[in-house]
Amino acid sequence: FQVMRLLILSLLFASTFAWFYGRDEPDRWSVGGVWPLPQKIIYGSKNRTLTYDKIGIDLGDRKDCDVLLSMADNYMNKWLFPYPVEMKTGGTEDFIITVTVKEECPSGPPVHGASEEYLLRVSLSEAVINAQTVWGALRAMESLSHLVFYDQKSQEYKIRTVEIFDKPRFPVRGIMIDTSRHFLSLNVIKRQLEIMSMNKMNVLHWHLVDSESFPYTSVKFPELHGVGAYSPRHVYSREDIADVIAFARLRGIRVIPEFDLPGHTSSWKGRKGFLTECFDEKGEETFLPNLVDPMNEANFDFISQFLEEVTETFPDQFLHLGGDEVNDFIVECWVRNKKIRKFMEEKGFGNNTILLENYFFEKLFAIVEKLKLKRKPIFWQEVFDNNIPDPNSIIHIWKGNTHEEIYEQVKNITSKNFPVIISACWYLNYIKYGADWRDEISGTAPSNSRYYYCDPTNFNGTDAQKNLVLGGIAAIWGEIVDNTNIEARLWPRASAAAERLWSPAEKTQRAEDAWPRMHELRCRLVSRGYRIQPNNNPDFCPFEFDEPPATKSEL
């Protein structure tokens, strides 16, 4: 009887703290949890009440640095106190956030490998940030903002006391946007940059042009966007691009442009003679060319001039030149093209189109090598799989139906001494029903879910190989993505990639431990005004997202 009584009591106790979906309650979240998880974090036992009129930021010797001034303005006026509640004033002592940065304020965007390390100490009387660079200070301030929470019982903002040492695990942690399939407005791009900075991501991979449209405005070759853009409104001027780069810089983000060659080039049709004629099985011209004409020597002069302009427009030292899916267009545009076949015979290539691809890429490598502003080229992995990549290249991995297959790709490519960036783990344009950031969801390839568990160095290789893994870029291809849905589709699913690429692998083994922090992150970003979709099945935020109220003119 006593055993039965204990069993009944334990069941009653369990039912009191049980809910659906394996959770104890629908809104359980961390309080002052930091995302991504820092390298080392030790919380104090007490919290400090904050009021807006008693908090300040001291930038010390770097008080004239535009990056830090922008940071101070954003956090003081927007991000530290995001919730729609009445702000209390008075009743507390001053709370000063002191920021010390060793290096001078940089005039340009962050460079690859720049330090983002920081120390953050929050006591009951003050907060102290120490960083080597302004980029580290930015990351520290975001972490500090995660320590701030709203206590609904006392109706006060509070901050957790803490000591944090932090730095990223990988130097490349990014998002890829596609502005060819659907045009994205500058405001929408900037919103994604802001959310990226709130997840400590530091690379925007901008897939500017593709087969469908050419929105990049070329000053030297205006016929490209003049013919290739969807319309005169669907273009990015040089001023627009400079605006995005400057906005990204203030948030510690690099912008890497991609111009895919020699395939996916139909929108380059404004340049006469640049594309080959393509033919169907009956030998009829399809009038949908999608490969560069490698016979025309003038095309290589054009590419050289065009890329000189691109490097003048985009300051980043990396330049993505695509190289993917050439095989999709070879039969139609090269094999069935009599002029191309004759050219191949003259060059001694026979029927081997791989040799013609190698011919094109050798010329492209030579062009990149001679650029006035030196760049390190990135290529999609087909250039490694099918061709002979330049030894200076970075290989961008996008293939693999399982995590294990992706790891094999990484192992194979790094064994040949090539640096790699991984996107295959995080193709976020694929939609699944459920918490796909942590659970395996059927419907597409297994690699298109469980984003939190894809670790780019989880392969059997040497330390030298693993050091060649630069990081990862979560991709959001634009076939069915535009201004209306990119934000909710990206976030917080991309946040899973952000933690994987920043945080120690040994401390982030279980999504079950991470989801309360992710829920707090989501609710914080929702209160900051972003469309961050539910990510942990049914739940709720203390303050839900809402559209701004209609103005009188809209009523």
Backbone torsions as a table, in degrees:
resi	resn	phi	psi	omega
1	PHE	NA	-41.6	-179.7
2	GLN	-63.5	-40.6	178.4
3	VAL	-63.7	-44.2	179.2
4	MET	-61.4	-41.1	-179.7
5	ARG	-62.6	-43.1	178.7
6	LEU	-63.6	-39.1	179.9
7	LEU	-64.0	-44.5	179.7
8	ILE	-62.4	-43.3	179.5
9	LEU	-62.8	-40.1	-179.5
10	SER	-67.3	-36.6	177.8
11	LEU	-67.1	-40.3	177.4
12	LEU	-62.9	-41.2	179.6
13	PHE	-64.9	-42.5	-179.6
14	ALA	-64.4	-41.1	-177.9
15	SER	-67.8	-27.5	178.8
16	THR	-65.6	-31.3	-175.8
17	PHE	-116.0	40.5	179.7
18	ALA	-126.2	150.6	175.1
19	TRP	-146.8	-170.9	-178.7
20	PHE	-80.1	170.9	173.5
21	TYR	58.9	28.7	176.3
22	GLY	71.3	20.0	-177.9
23	ARG	-116.8	156.0	-177.9
24	ASP	-82.5	-26.0	177.6
25	GLU	-159.5	157.2	-170.3
26	PRO	-73.9	-14.9	-176.6
27	ASP	-121.8	17.5	-177.4
28	ARG	-61.8	124.9	177.3
29	TRP	-144.1	165.1	174.9
30	SER	-72.2	163.1	176.3
31	VAL	-118.0	110.2	-176.0
32	GLY	71.9	30.8	176.8
33	GLY	-79.8	140.7	-176.0
34	VAL	-100.5	131.9	176.2
35	TRP	-125.6	130.9	-6.8
36	PRO	-66.5	158.8	-178.7
37	LEU	-61.3	126.9	-180.0
38	PRO	-67.1	164.6	176.4
39	GLN	-59.4	-49.0	177.3
40	LYS	-137.9	131.2	179.0
41	ILE	-143.8	127.0	178.8
42	ILE	-127.0	114.0	180.0
43	TYR	-82.7	145.2	171.4
44	GLY	-81.7	176.0	-176.1
45	SER	-90.4	-10.3	-175.7
46	LYS	-125.3	157.5	175.8
47	ASN	-114.3	159.3	-178.8
48	ARG	-118.7	131.4	175.3
49	THR	-72.5	138.2	179.1
50	LEU	-118.6	140.5	169.7
51	THR	-129.5	146.7	-172.2
52	TYR	-59.9	-36.7	-174.9
53	ASP	-80.6	-5.0	-177.4
54	LYS	-115.9	13.4	-179.2
55	ILE	-116.1	143.9	179.1
56	GLY	-150.3	163.8	178.7
57	ILE	-122.8	125.6	179.3
58	ASP	-107.8	112.2	-177.7
59	LEU	-91.1	-1.3	175.2
60	GLY	56.5	-130.2	-177.7
61	ASP	-68.5	-12.1	-177.3
62	ARG	-107.4	28.0	-176.0
63	LYS	-67.6	-13.4	179.1
64	ASP	-101.7	3.1	-178.2
65	CYS	-76.6	122.2	-175.8
66	ASP	-63.3	-32.9	179.3
67	VAL	-63.8	-45.1	-178.2
68	LEU	-74.3	-35.0	176.5
69	LEU	-63.9	-42.2	176.8
70	SER	-62.8	-42.4	178.1
71	MET	-58.6	-48.9	-178.2
72	ALA	-61.5	-41.8	179.7
73	ASP	-64.0	-46.1	-177.8
74	ASN	-62.9	-45.5	-176.0
75	TYR	-75.4	-40.2	-179.8
76	MET	-66.5	-38.1	-172.4
77	ASN	-100.7	-10.0	-178.3
78	LYS	-135.8	-57.7	-160.9
79	TRP	-87.5	-27.9	-177.4
80	LEU	-70.0	-33.2	-176.5
81	PHE	-126.0	73.4	-169.8
82	PRO	-86.8	-14.4	-168.2
83	TYR	-80.4	145.9	-176.7
84	PRO	-79.0	67.9	-179.3
85	VAL	-128.2	161.8	177.5
86	GLU	-69.9	128.0	-177.3
87	MET	-81.2	122.6	175.2
88	LYS	-82.0	150.8	177.1
89	THR	-130.1	157.8	177.5
90	GLY	71.5	177.9	174.7
91	GLY	84.3	-2.0	178.6
92	THR	-136.1	163.2	173.8
93	GLU	-79.1	163.9	177.4
94	ASP	-60.3	144.0	176.4
95	PHE	-127.8	110.1	-175.8
96	ILE	-108.2	132.4	173.9
97	ILE	-98.0	110.7	-178.9
98	THR	-96.4	125.6	-177.0
99	VAL	-114.2	122.1	178.2
100	THR	-120.4	121.1	180.0
101	VAL	-122.0	127.8	-175.5
102	LYS	-73.5	-48.0	-174.4
103	GLU	-82.3	156.9	178.7
104	GLU	-64.2	160.8	177.6
105	CYS	-70.0	120.7	-177.8
106	PRO	-75.5	145.8	179.1
107	SER	-83.6	-20.9	-177.9
108	GLY	-113.3	-177.1	178.4
109	PRO	-67.4	167.3	175.5
110	PRO	-62.8	148.9	177.6
111	VAL	-102.6	160.5	-179.5
112	HIS	-57.6	129.4	177.1
113	GLY	85.7	1.9	178.4
114	ALA	-60.9	143.9	-177.4
115	SER	-64.5	134.0	171.4
116	GLU	-121.7	16.5	-178.4
117	GLU	-71.6	147.9	177.5
118	TYR	-154.7	159.7	169.4
119	LEU	-118.5	135.1	179.4
120	LEU	-133.5	126.2	175.9
121	ARG	-126.6	124.8	177.2
122	VAL	-118.2	119.4	176.4
123	SER	-113.3	-175.6	179.1
124	LEU	-71.5	-15.3	-175.7
125	SER	-110.9	-21.0	-174.2
126	GLU	-165.0	171.6	170.5
127	ALA	-128.0	140.1	-178.3
128	VAL	-128.1	126.7	176.9
129	ILE	-115.8	129.2	173.5
130	ASN	-124.0	129.2	-179.4
131	ALA	-147.8	152.4	175.9
132	GLN	-71.4	-38.3	-175.1
133	THR	-129.2	166.0	175.3
134	VAL	-63.3	-28.8	-179.5
135	TRP	-66.0	-38.2	174.9
136	GLY	-65.3	-37.6	177.9
137	ALA	-64.1	-39.0	176.4
138	LEU	-59.5	-45.5	-179.2
139	ARG	-64.9	-37.9	179.6
140	ALA	-65.0	-42.1	-179.1
141	MET	-64.7	-36.8	176.8
142	GLU	-64.8	-42.0	176.8
143	SER	-60.7	-42.1	178.9
144	LEU	-59.5	-40.6	-179.5
145	SER	-64.8	-27.7	178.0
146	HIS	-72.8	-21.3	179.3
147	LEU	-78.3	-14.2	-179.0
148	VAL	-85.3	131.7	178.0
149	PHE	-139.8	163.1	178.7
150	TYR	-105.0	118.6	179.0
151	ASP	-86.0	107.2	-174.5
152	GLN	-72.0	-23.6	179.1
153	LYS	-71.1	-48.2	180.0
154	SER	-89.3	-9.1	-178.5
155	GLN	56.4	49.0	-180.0
156	GLU	-136.7	148.6	167.0
157	TYR	-78.3	138.3	176.9
158	LYS	-134.7	159.5	176.2
159	ILE	-127.7	138.9	178.9
160	ARG	-78.9	140.4	172.5
161	THR	-79.1	144.7	-170.4
162	VAL	-167.0	159.0	166.0
163	GLU	-127.8	127.1	-176.8
164	ILE	-129.7	132.5	162.9
165	PHE	-115.6	131.2	-171.7
166	ASP	-149.9	148.5	171.8
167	LYS	-163.7	157.2	-177.2
168	PRO	-78.2	150.4	176.5
169	ARG	-74.3	-38.3	-178.8
170	PHE	-123.9	147.6	179.7
171	PRO	-79.2	-18.6	179.6
172	VAL	-114.0	115.7	-179.6
173	ARG	-141.2	101.2	-166.9
174	GLY	-139.9	178.8	175.0
175	ILE	-126.7	136.7	173.0
176	MET	-105.3	125.8	174.0
177	ILE	-110.6	150.5	-176.6
178	ASP	-119.3	108.8	-177.6
179	THR	-106.0	14.7	176.1
180	SER	-92.6	-48.3	-177.6
181	ARG	-66.1	-44.9	172.7
182	HIS	-136.3	133.1	179.9
183	PHE	-71.3	136.8	176.0
184	LEU	-112.2	132.2	-179.4
185	SER	-70.7	159.8	178.2
186	LEU	-61.0	-39.6	-179.2
187	ASN	-63.0	-40.5	179.5
188	VAL	-68.3	-41.7	176.8
189	ILE	-60.1	-43.2	-179.3
190	LYS	-64.8	-37.3	177.0
191	ARG	-61.2	-40.2	179.1
192	GLN	-67.6	-35.7	176.5
193	LEU	-63.1	-39.7	178.4
194	GLU	-64.2	-44.8	179.9
195	ILE	-66.8	-36.6	175.2
196	MET	-56.7	-46.7	-178.9
197	SER	-63.9	-32.2	178.8
198	MET	-73.0	-12.6	174.3
199	ASN	-109.3	10.7	179.0
200	LYS	59.2	35.3	173.9
201	MET	-92.5	149.0	-168.1
202	ASN	-131.3	8.1	-180.0
203	VAL	-135.6	125.3	167.1
204	LEU	-103.0	111.6	174.0
205	HIS	-90.2	111.5	-173.3
206	TRP	-102.2	99.7	175.7
207	HIS	-80.4	89.1	-167.6
208	LEU	-73.6	-46.9	-171.9
209	VAL	-128.2	157.1	176.8
210	ASP	-158.5	-166.5	-176.9
211	SER	-57.4	-35.6	-168.7
212	GLU	-78.1	-40.9	-177.9
213	SER	-154.9	162.0	-177.1
214	PHE	-127.3	80.8	-175.6
215	PRO	-81.8	-8.5	178.7
216	TYR	-71.2	128.0	178.5
217	THR	-87.1	115.5	176.5
218	SER	-98.2	124.4	177.4
219	VAL	-72.1	-41.0	-178.5
220	LYS	-72.3	-34.2	-173.8
221	PHE	-130.5	70.0	-176.3
222	PRO	-63.9	-15.6	178.9
223	GLU	-66.7	-21.2	-178.3
224	LEU	-65.0	-57.2	178.4
225	HIS	-78.2	-24.0	178.8
226	GLY	-61.5	-34.8	178.9
227	VAL	-102.2	-35.5	-169.9
228	GLY	-87.4	-20.0	179.4
229	ALA	-73.6	154.7	176.9
230	TYR	-58.5	-41.5	178.8
231	SER	-161.8	168.4	177.0
232	PRO	-60.1	-19.6	177.9
233	ARG	-83.2	-19.3	-174.9
234	HIS	-97.6	57.7	-180.0
235	VAL	-138.4	157.8	172.8
236	TYR	-111.7	115.2	178.3
237	SER	-74.2	170.2	175.7
238	ARG	-60.3	-36.3	178.6
239	GLU	-67.3	-38.4	177.0
240	ASP	-61.2	-46.1	-178.0
241	ILE	-65.5	-42.1	177.6
242	ALA	-61.7	-36.1	178.3
243	ASP	-63.7	-45.4	178.9
244	VAL	-63.1	-45.1	-179.2
245	ILE	-62.0	-42.2	179.8
246	ALA	-67.2	-41.1	178.4
247	PHE	-63.0	-43.3	179.3
248	ALA	-64.1	-42.2	-179.3
249	ARG	-56.3	-43.6	-178.5
250	LEU	-64.5	-12.7	178.5
251	ARG	-113.6	14.0	175.5
252	GLY	71.4	34.8	-175.3
253	ILE	-122.2	133.2	173.6
254	ARG	-87.4	154.4	175.6
255	VAL	-120.7	114.6	179.5
256	ILE	-106.1	117.0	179.7
257	PRO	-83.3	151.9	172.6
258	GLU	-124.7	129.2	170.8
259	PHE	-126.1	105.4	-169.9
260	ASP	-76.3	126.7	178.4
261	LEU	-140.4	146.5	0.1
262	PRO	-93.5	-1.7	179.9
263	GLY	-97.4	-179.3	-178.2
264	HIS	56.1	39.8	-170.3
265	THR	-117.9	14.2	-176.4
266	SER	-57.1	-32.7	-177.1
267	SER	-74.4	-5.8	176.0
268	TRP	-83.2	12.6	-171.8
269	LYS	-62.9	-15.3	176.7
270	GLY	-65.5	-19.4	177.9
271	ARG	-91.8	105.9	-176.4
272	LYS	-62.8	134.3	178.3
273	GLY	82.3	0.2	-176.6
274	PHE	-79.6	-32.1	-176.3
275	LEU	-108.4	151.6	176.9
276	THR	-80.2	157.4	167.7
277	GLU	-75.5	145.3	-178.1
278	CYS	-122.8	150.6	-170.4
279	PHE	-136.5	149.2	176.5
280	ASP	-87.1	-173.4	-176.1
281	GLU	-62.3	-25.6	-179.2
282	LYS	-89.1	0.6	-179.2
283	GLY	84.0	10.0	177.6
284	GLU	-85.9	137.6	-179.4
285	GLU	-66.9	135.8	-177.0
286	THR	-88.8	-18.3	-177.8
287	PHE	57.0	29.9	174.3
288	LEU	-133.7	66.9	-178.0
289	PRO	-68.6	143.8	-178.0
290	ASN	-144.2	17.4	176.2
291	LEU	-135.2	143.8	176.2
292	VAL	-67.1	145.6	175.9
293	ASP	-83.9	107.6	-177.6
294	PRO	-79.6	-8.2	179.2
295	MET	-75.3	-31.2	-172.2
296	ASN	-81.8	105.0	-177.1
297	GLU	-61.3	-29.4	179.8
298	ALA	-63.0	-23.7	179.7
299	ASN	-64.2	-34.1	-179.4
300	PHE	-74.2	-33.7	173.1
301	ASP	-63.6	-41.8	178.5
302	PHE	-63.0	-47.3	179.6
303	ILE	-58.3	-40.7	179.3
304	SER	-60.6	-48.3	179.8
305	GLN	-65.8	-39.9	-179.4
306	PHE	-63.7	-45.1	-178.8
307	LEU	-70.2	-28.7	172.8
308	GLU	-60.6	-42.3	178.1
309	GLU	-65.7	-41.7	179.9
310	VAL	-60.0	-43.4	-178.6
311	THR	-69.5	-26.3	174.2
312	GLU	-73.2	-26.9	-177.5
313	THR	-85.9	-41.1	-177.7
314	PHE	-110.4	116.0	-175.3
315	PRO	-78.4	-11.5	-174.4
316	ASP	-63.5	146.2	-177.1
317	GLN	-78.3	-7.8	174.2
318	PHE	-99.0	143.5	177.9
319	LEU	-136.6	117.9	-178.1
320	HIS	-90.3	125.3	-177.1
321	LEU	-119.0	20.2	169.8
322	GLY	66.0	-117.9	-178.7
323	GLY	91.7	7.5	-174.6
324	ASP	-91.7	156.7	168.7
325	GLU	54.7	31.9	175.0
326	VAL	-61.3	-35.2	-178.9
327	ASN	-60.4	-25.3	-179.1
328	ASP	-64.6	-22.6	-173.8
329	PHE	-118.5	-3.9	-172.1
330	ILE	-63.6	-47.8	-176.4
331	VAL	-61.4	-48.3	-176.3
332	GLU	-67.5	-37.9	-168.9
333	CYS	-106.5	-21.4	178.7
334	TRP	-116.6	-50.3	-175.0
335	VAL	-64.7	-39.7	-177.8
336	ARG	-87.6	-0.2	-179.1
337	ASN	-93.3	112.5	-175.0
338	LYS	-62.9	-35.7	179.5
339	LYS	-65.8	-40.2	178.9
340	ILE	-66.6	-41.9	179.8
341	ARG	-61.3	-41.0	178.4
342	LYS	-64.4	-41.9	178.7
343	PHE	-61.3	-41.0	179.2
344	MET	-63.6	-40.2	177.8
345	GLU	-64.0	-41.2	-179.8
346	GLU	-64.8	-31.6	-179.9
347	LYS	-86.7	-3.9	-179.8
348	GLY	79.6	22.4	-179.1
349	PHE	-87.1	-13.7	-175.7
350	GLY	60.1	-129.8	178.2
351	ASN	-101.6	11.3	-173.9
352	ASN	-88.1	98.2	-178.1
353	THR	-70.2	-19.5	175.5
354	ILE	-61.7	-37.5	178.2
355	LEU	-65.4	-34.1	177.1
356	LEU	-70.1	-39.1	174.4
357	GLU	-60.1	-46.2	179.5
358	ASN	-59.0	-38.8	178.2
359	TYR	-59.3	-46.3	179.4
360	PHE	-63.1	-48.7	-175.3
361	PHE	-66.9	-35.1	176.3
362	GLU	-59.5	-41.3	178.2
363	LYS	-68.7	-37.7	178.2
364	LEU	-66.3	-42.2	177.7
365	PHE	-59.1	-41.3	-180.0
366	ALA	-64.0	-37.9	177.6
367	ILE	-63.3	-46.4	-179.7
368	VAL	-62.1	-40.1	-179.4
369	GLU	-61.9	-31.4	-175.5
370	LYS	-94.8	1.6	179.2
371	LEU	-58.5	140.3	179.8
372	LYS	-63.7	-43.3	175.4
373	LEU	-97.1	106.5	-170.3
374	LYS	-64.6	139.7	-179.2
375	ARG	-135.0	148.9	173.7
376	LYS	-98.2	118.0	-174.4
377	PRO	-79.7	144.3	171.8
378	ILE	-113.7	137.1	177.4
379	PHE	-131.4	143.9	170.3
380	TRP	-62.2	158.4	-164.4
381	GLN	-66.8	-15.5	177.6
382	GLU	-59.3	-30.5	179.4
383	VAL	-65.3	-30.7	172.6
384	PHE	-78.8	-43.7	-175.2
385	ASP	-64.8	-40.0	-169.2
386	ASN	-111.9	-19.5	-170.3
387	ASN	-125.7	-162.6	-180.0
388	ILE	-119.9	91.6	-175.8
389	PRO	-68.2	149.6	173.8
390	ASP	-60.1	138.6	-177.8
391	PRO	-59.3	-19.5	-178.9
392	ASN	-84.4	-0.7	-171.8
393	SER	-79.7	153.3	166.6
394	ILE	-104.0	135.0	-178.5
395	ILE	-102.3	129.1	-175.9
396	HIS	-103.7	114.2	-172.4
397	ILE	-91.1	124.6	178.6
398	TRP	-129.8	0.8	-176.6
399	LYS	-104.7	156.3	178.9
400	GLY	129.5	120.4	-177.8
401	ASN	-87.7	-12.5	175.7
402	THR	-135.5	164.3	176.0
403	HIS	-61.0	-36.8	-179.4
404	GLU	-64.2	-40.4	177.6
405	GLU	-65.6	-37.7	177.3
406	ILE	-63.4	-44.7	179.7
407	TYR	-60.1	-37.1	177.6
408	GLU	-64.6	-38.8	177.0
409	GLN	-61.4	-45.6	-179.4
410	VAL	-62.3	-44.7	179.9
411	LYS	-60.3	-45.0	-177.1
412	ASN	-64.1	-46.1	-174.9
413	ILE	-72.3	-41.9	179.0
414	THR	-68.7	-24.1	177.2
415	SER	-65.7	-19.7	176.9
416	LYS	-96.2	10.7	173.5
417	ASN	73.9	25.6	175.8
418	PHE	-99.2	134.2	170.6
419	PRO	-66.8	150.9	-177.9
420	VAL	-133.1	151.5	167.5
421	ILE	-122.9	136.8	-175.5
422	ILE	-108.8	129.6	169.2
423	SER	-120.6	-16.0	-175.0
424	ALA	-56.7	-27.6	-179.8
425	CYS	-71.4	-22.1	-165.6
426	TRP	-138.7	68.8	172.0
427	TYR	-93.6	90.0	-168.4
428	LEU	-83.1	-3.9	174.7
429	ASN	-71.9	-19.2	175.3
430	TYR	-76.0	132.9	-175.4
431	ILE	-108.8	131.8	174.8
432	LYS	-129.5	154.8	-179.4
433	TYR	-94.4	108.5	-179.8
434	GLY	138.8	-176.1	-179.4
435	ALA	-83.1	72.0	-170.9
436	ASP	-70.1	-14.3	177.7
437	TRP	-66.2	-23.8	-177.5
438	ARG	-124.4	-28.1	-175.5
439	ASP	-102.9	150.8	172.9
440	GLU	-81.9	120.8	-177.2
441	ILE	-111.8	128.5	-179.7
442	SER	-74.2	162.6	176.1
443	GLY	127.2	-37.7	173.4
444	THR	-131.6	-167.2	-179.1
445	ALA	-59.4	144.5	179.2
446	PRO	-54.7	-27.8	-179.9
447	SER	-69.9	-12.5	179.8
448	ASN	-89.9	34.3	172.0
449	SER	-164.0	-179.6	-176.2
450	ARG	55.5	43.8	-177.3
451	TYR	-58.1	-32.7	-176.3
452	TYR	-66.1	-24.0	-172.1
453	TYR	-97.9	0.0	-179.2
454	CYS	-87.3	108.3	-177.1
455	ASP	-106.8	116.0	-173.3
456	PRO	-60.5	-20.4	-179.5
457	THR	-106.7	15.8	-178.5
458	ASN	-85.1	58.3	178.0
459	PHE	-136.5	160.9	-178.2
460	ASN	-83.6	90.7	-178.9
461	GLY	-146.0	176.0	-179.0
462	THR	-79.0	166.4	175.8
463	ASP	-61.5	-36.6	178.9
464	ALA	-62.5	-40.2	177.4
465	GLN	-64.0	-44.9	-176.6
466	LYS	-67.9	-28.1	175.6
467	ASN	-70.2	-15.9	177.5
468	LEU	-83.2	-6.9	176.8
469	VAL	-82.0	106.6	-175.8
470	LEU	-78.7	-21.8	-179.4
471	GLY	140.2	-147.4	-175.1
472	GLY	-149.8	161.3	178.5
473	ILE	-134.5	119.7	175.8
474	ALA	-78.2	127.9	-172.8
475	ALA	-103.2	139.1	175.0
476	ILE	-129.3	83.5	-178.9
477	TRP	-65.4	149.0	-162.8
478	GLY	-101.2	15.1	-178.8
479	GLU	-57.0	-41.1	178.4
480	ILE	-129.4	37.9	179.3
481	VAL	-131.5	129.0	175.9
482	ASP	-145.5	-160.3	-178.5
483	ASN	-57.0	-29.4	-171.8
484	THR	-76.9	-23.2	-171.1
485	ASN	-135.2	-4.1	-174.0
486	ILE	-62.4	-37.7	-173.2
487	GLU	-67.1	-50.7	-178.3
488	ALA	-69.1	-30.9	179.4
489	ARG	-72.4	-34.2	179.6
490	LEU	-74.9	-44.8	-166.5
491	TRP	-114.6	137.6	6.8
492	PRO	-95.0	18.4	179.7
493	ARG	-59.9	-39.7	177.6
494	ALA	-67.4	-20.8	177.7
495	SER	-63.7	-29.4	176.3
496	ALA	-63.2	-42.5	176.3
497	ALA	-65.6	-38.6	-179.5
498	ALA	-59.0	-43.6	179.3
499	GLU	-70.3	-39.5	179.2
500	ARG	-60.2	-36.0	-175.1
501	LEU	-87.8	-16.0	179.9
502	TRP	-101.6	-44.5	-163.4
503	SER	-89.8	159.2	177.3
504	PRO	-62.1	133.6	-178.3
505	ALA	-60.9	-38.9	-175.1
506	GLU	-69.8	-17.9	-179.4
507	LYS	-100.8	-1.1	-177.2
508	THR	-130.2	51.4	-176.0
509	GLN	-84.3	-25.4	-170.4
510	ARG	-126.2	121.1	175.1
511	ALA	-63.4	-26.9	178.5
512	GLU	-60.4	-32.5	177.9
513	ASP	-81.3	-26.0	-173.9
514	ALA	-86.0	-27.3	-168.0
515	TRP	-64.7	-31.7	176.0
516	PRO	-63.0	-36.5	175.8
517	ARG	-68.4	-38.6	178.4
518	MET	-66.1	-36.2	177.9
519	HIS	-64.7	-41.8	176.8
520	GLU	-64.0	-41.5	176.6
521	LEU	-58.5	-47.6	-179.0
522	ARG	-59.2	-47.8	-177.6
523	CYS	-66.2	-34.4	176.9
524	ARG	-64.1	-45.7	-178.6
525	LEU	-69.3	-34.4	174.0
526	VAL	-60.1	-43.8	179.6
527	SER	-68.8	-24.7	175.3
528	ARG	-78.0	-4.8	173.6
529	GLY	103.8	15.5	-176.6
530	TYR	-105.1	150.0	-179.2
531	ARG	-86.1	84.5	-175.9
532	ILE	-104.9	113.7	-170.1
533	GLN	-73.1	157.9	174.0
534	PRO	-58.9	142.9	-174.8
535	ASN	-132.5	-4.2	-177.6
536	ASN	-127.2	36.6	-176.0
537	ASN	66.3	-165.7	-173.8
538	PRO	-57.4	132.2	176.7
539	ASP	-165.2	-170.9	175.5
540	PHE	-154.1	159.1	174.6
541	CYS	-108.2	149.7	177.9
542	PRO	-56.5	-35.7	178.0
543	PHE	-129.1	111.2	-173.5
544	GLU	-83.4	159.5	177.2
545	PHE	-66.8	142.8	176.3
546	ASP	-147.4	149.4	174.7
547	GLU	-71.9	149.2	175.6
548	PRO	-58.4	146.2	-179.2
549	PRO	-63.3	149.9	179.4
550	ALA	-65.8	142.7	175.1
551	THR	-80.2	169.0	-179.0
552	LYS	-59.7	-36.3	-179.2
553	SER	-68.2	-20.5	-178.6
554	GLU	-91.9	-12.5	-176.8
555	LEU	-78.8	NA	NA
